[in-house]
Amino acid sequence: MSVEELREIDATTIPVGKLLYLIGKGYINYVNHHISEYGLNSTQLHLLFEISHESNINQERIASRYNLNKGSVARSIKKLEDKGLVKRQIDENNRRQNKLSLTESGQELINKTIKIFHDWEDSVIIDDGYVEKELLQKELKEIAIRTMELNLH
């Protein structure tokens, strides 16, 4: 679907899920384009953000949180480790698990790329009374929670 075609369609006839899909797909394309210079994709960048938010998190917890295949998380983490962005440390409480943390280079990359997220938000969220960013964030969070709950059953 093109931008022109979407503009012509009555918004109330488009399922919310379809709109969320278009937004998500567009967001991933935007991020991938802007981080390609770092040799990463959006999934790897989101894993870096997850590790930055919870130091010493393990791969299993990341996979569970995002409903991702453990093997694909392990492969992505290995690539991040090979790039010197993540370090693994064996969990002394469970030697089968690795605790993950960012290296200094990983943290520097997070600091550089966070601007990409802010630029995307500034480009698509109109904060002039049409859509209040804070309200949108709260509502989308609730939708995300309900979606996750639906998928637990």
Secondary structure, 3 states (H helix, E strand, C coil): CCHHHHHHCCHHHCCHHHHHHHHHHHHHHHHHHHHHHHCCCHHHHHHHHHHHHCCCEEHHHHHHHCCCCHHHHHHHHHHHHHCCCEEEEEECCEEEEEEEEECHHHHHHHHHHHHHHHHHHHHHCCCCCCCCHHHHHHHHHHHHHHHHHHCCC
